[in-house]
Amino acid sequence: MGRVMVIGGPGSGKTWLARRLGEHQGLPVISIDAFVHDGAGQVRPPDQIDADSRAAADGSRWIVEGGNSRTYDYRASRADCIIWLNPPRLLRLWRVMRRDGWNWRLLVWTWHYDSVFGPRDRAVLAAECGRVAIHELNSGRAVDAFLATNAQPAPPHHPSA
C-alpha cells in the first residue's frame, strides 16, 4: 500500500484507521476535512478545497481520509487501495454523539449519509473494482482483522534522488 483512500460516513472511524495505518505503514495521513476551513475557521471556497484535495492525491505516498465527494473520482484514480468503512448507522450515530455531543446538524447528516452519499461511495468502488484493492469493513472485527494483516511495521522509505 502506497496510496490509500479511506471513505465512509461520519463516525465510521476513518481518521482512527488512517492514523493507525499511517503509523504502521510509514505513510503520511492527509485529512480532507483539514482543507475545508482556513486559519480563521472560515469555510474556504470549493475550488480551493478541491485544488488542495487533488494536490494531496498527486503525491506518491499517502493515506487520504475524508469527504469532499467532488474529488472522489480523482483521488480514487490515484489510489492503489480503497477502504470503505461502513459500520451500522446506529453505531456511527453513537460515535458522533460521543465525539461531538448533541450536534443536531451533524447527527442528522450522519443519519442521512447512507441515502445521500452511499450511492456515491458504491459508484466509486464499482468504477475502481479490479484496478485497486478494495476493502469494505463493516464491523469492529473486520477492522481488527484488516489491521492484523495490513498494519505491519513498514520498512524505511528512501525517496529516490
N, C-alpha and C positions, 0 to 999 in steps of 0.2 A: 504494500500500500504506500503510495507516494502522494496521491491527491484524493482525499476522501471528502465526500459531500454528505452531511448529516441533515436529514429533514424530518419534520414531524410537527405536530401541533404544540401549543403552549402546554408546558408541564409534562412533555413526553420524555424529557431527560437529555435533550440534545447537548446542552452545554456540559452537563456532567460527563456524558460519554465522550464527547470531543476532548475534554481535558484529560481524561484517563488515557485515551488512545494517544493523544499528543505526548504525554509523559513517557509512555512506553515505546512509542514508535519514533520519538525524536522529531516529530513534525510540529511546525508552528500551528496554533489554533487561531482561526480568524472567525470572529462573531459578526455576522451581517448586521445584527442589531446595533453594533457599535458605530456603524456608518449612518444611522438614521438621524441622530442628534448631533449638533455642533457643541462646542465647548461651553456655550451658554445654556444648553438644554433645549434649544430651538430645533424643530424638525427641519432638516436640510431639504433642498429641492430634490425631487425624484431623479433628475438627470445626474446630479452629483452622487446620490446614493448608488445609482446604477453603475456609474463610471467606477466608483471605488470597489463595488462588488465584482465587476468584470476584471479590474486590475488585480484584485486579490486572486482571482481564478487563473490569471495569466502566469502566476508563479509556478515554479517547478515542483514544489513540495509543500503540502498544506492539508489541514483539515478545516473545511469551511462549514460552519453550522449556522442555521437560522433561516429566516424567511426571505422576503423580497422576491416574490414569485416572478416579477418582471425579468429577473436574471437567472431563473431556474434552468432554462434550456442551455444557456451559455455555460453556467457552472457545471451542469451535468455533462456537457460535451467535453469538458476538460478533466473530469474526474476519472479515476480508474476504479473507484469503489463508491457505491451509494448505499448509505444506511438509512432506512426508513424506520423511525421509532413510532410505533403505532399501538401503545398500550390502551386499555379500555378508557373510554371517555370519563367515567366517574373517577378513576384513579388520577387522570390528568387534572380534573377539577379539584380534587383534594390537594394535589401537589401545588397547584396555582394558589389555592386559598392559603395553604401553609406558608408558601413563599411570599405572597403579595397581600395577604389579608382579604378583606371583603371589598376588593376592587371589582365592582359590579361590571364595569365595561370589559375588563379582562375575563371575568368569569363567563359573561355572555359570549364573548369572542371564542373562548375555549369550547363552550357548548356547541357553537355553530361551525367550528373549524372543519369538521368532517364533511359537512354538506357544502361548504364554500370552497375549501381548498383540498379536500380529499380527492376529488376528481383530478385536480392539477397534479397532486403528488403521484397518483396512479398513472397519469399520462406521461410524466417524466420517466417513471420506471419502465413503462412499456416501450418508450422510444429508445431507451438505452439498454434494454434487455438483450443479452447476447454479446454486447460490446464491453460491458463493465461487470464487475462483481456486484450483485445486488443482495442486500440482506434486509429482510423485514423482521424486525424484532418487536414482538407484541406482548412480552411479559418480562418480569424481572429474571426469571430463569433463562430466557432466551438471551438477554443482555449478558448475564453471568457466563453463559456458555460461549458467547461470542468473544468476550474479554479473555476467557481462559485460553481460547485458541489464537486470538489475534493481538493480545496485549503483552507480547514477549518483549523484553528489552531490545531496543534497536541497536544495530552496530553503529559505530560512529559514522557520521555523514561527512564526507570530504568533497565539498563542491569543486567542480572542475575549474581549472585556472583560466 
